[in-house]
Amino acid sequence: MHRGLSLICLLVHIAVSGCIPLGISLVGQTTVKVVGDQRRVDYQVTDEVLAAKIFTNLQNHATLGQLVIWAYVFEGHVFLIGEKTRPEDEVNAEAMVRAMEGVRSVEVYLLDKKGETFEGVSQDMMVTARVKAAIFQDPELVYGRFAFKTMQNHVFIMGVVASQQEADRALSVVGQAVNTRKIISLLLVREENNLRRAVNQRSLLPLGPMSVPLRQHR
């Protein structure tokens, strides 16, 4: 029964959000390949390759392979989002990914695993759908620059944007579109050939730091 529910939730999740979790035997996507992607062209393919390698390593890990973890990669900067059953899951995931070739930085956001219900998963997917629709319909934003994940009523917004103003606009649009427990901005701002974390102006109770320099691990 549990496996059947998980499969149904997975299929609905893929249909609505367009993202495939790494914890299933499929490869997680990075960003949607649409006109307007602010990533450097040479990274758009290597990000996908790196996401596939992360998937393989997670699946082969003795404990992390039992979890559902999504990987989002932007010019080698990796965000891991998912659930954990033990405090050390975050430490193990970060250490494993950080040691991989091509990884420039790693940030891990794993929430405590809760009992999976169809209602809860469906609600998260509907929140993601509303967020995507709001971003897509906004005339000031380029949809292809963003990726989204909702989990346990927490909305994660990721991507590479052209300016701090665009990041602020995206957060404002998301905040107006949904009423959730937390909105976590992991947006990166393009500055010539470099990226920096967008500064959060809205005090949306993040799970982690909102304005920090990207750490160079390699």
Sequence and secondary structure as in RCSB ss.txt:
>XXXX:A:sequence
MHRGLSLICLLVHIAVSGCIPLGISLVGQTTVKVVGDQRRVDYQVTDEVLAAKIFTNLQNHATLGQLVIWAYVFE
GHVFLIGEKTRPEDEVNAEAMVRAMEGVRSVEVYLLDKKGETFEGVSQDMMVTARVKAAIFQDPELVYGRFAFKT
MQNHVFIMGVVASQQEADRALSVVGQAVNTRKIISLLLVREENNLRRAVNQRSLLPLGPMSVPLRQHR
>XXXX:A:secstr
 HHHHHHHHHHHHHHHH    TTSSS    S   TT  S HHHHHHHHHHHHHHHHHHHHSTTGGGS EEEEEET
TEEEEEEEESSTHHHHHHHHHHHTSTT  EEEEEEEE     HHHHHHHHHHHHHHHHHHHH TTS GGGEEEEE
ETTEEEEEEEES HHHHHHHHHHHHHH   SEEEEEEEEEETTEEEE    S    SS SS       
